[in-house]
Amino acid sequence: MAGSSQLVKELREKTGAGILDCQKALQENGDDVEKAIDYLRQKGLAAAQKKAGRETNQGLIHAYIHMGGKIGVLIEVNCETDFVARNEEFKGFVNDLALQVAAAKPQYVRREDVPAATVEKERSIFEGQAKEMGKPPAAWPKIIEGKLEKFYQESCLLEQAFIKDPAVTVKELLSQKIAKIGENMNIRRFTRYQLGEA
């Protein structure tokens, strides 16, 4: 039987999607749970993109202290309603983001936040490295772009691999949470403090 209650239950446990969405996903994919998961993920990302333009005036400012007071993080994550801001899943997501900032030391939320002067400085350093490696000048642009991408992945929170599941980036995790909770969300800003650092 298409979308049997046992398969629907299994799919809900794996994805957190609603009953009707799970039934539809199973029907569309001939009761193949793995294909249904992929189907729901695609639909979820599409739904997240539709919500991207909506205002996010509510949310949380969360403080996280790590390693017995040696690292501290303040982070602001916005959502559309106060109802979601009080939701345990949203709070857990914000806490996970604070953990990410504490552990992975990003400097910016997104690549658009990196000042142009910083990007140019990194470019010139990478160009110097390409010269030092003895690579032909024709190969430099590709080497520089590759190193710049790595710089963004290390220094921009949204581009980092999520510490609890390195198979997904923080940006992908954000899209999954938007799809699951059903509201647009925005990581607005963060500050990371480390004892003894300026």
Secondary structure as GFF3:
##gff-version 3
##sequence-region A 1 198
A	DSSP	alpha_helix	5	15	.	.	.	ID=ss1
A	DSSP	alpha_helix	19	28	.	.	.	ID=ss2
A	DSSP	alpha_helix	33	51	.	.	.	ID=ss3
A	DSSP	beta_strand	58	66	.	.	.	ID=ss4
A	DSSP	three_ten_helix	67	69	.	.	.	ID=ss5
A	DSSP	beta_strand	71	79	.	.	.	ID=ss6
A	DSSP	alpha_helix	82	85	.	.	.	ID=ss7
A	DSSP	alpha_helix	88	104	.	.	.	ID=ss8
A	DSSP	three_ten_helix	111	113	.	.	.	ID=ss9
A	DSSP	alpha_helix	116	132	.	.	.	ID=ss10
A	DSSP	three_ten_helix	137	139	.	.	.	ID=ss11
A	DSSP	alpha_helix	140	155	.	.	.	ID=ss12
A	DSSP	three_ten_helix	157	159	.	.	.	ID=ss13
A	DSSP	beta_strand	161	162	.	.	.	ID=ss14
A	DSSP	beta_strand	165	169	.	.	.	ID=ss15
A	DSSP	alpha_helix	170	181	.	.	.	ID=ss16
A	DSSP	beta_strand	185	194	.	.	.	ID=ss17
###
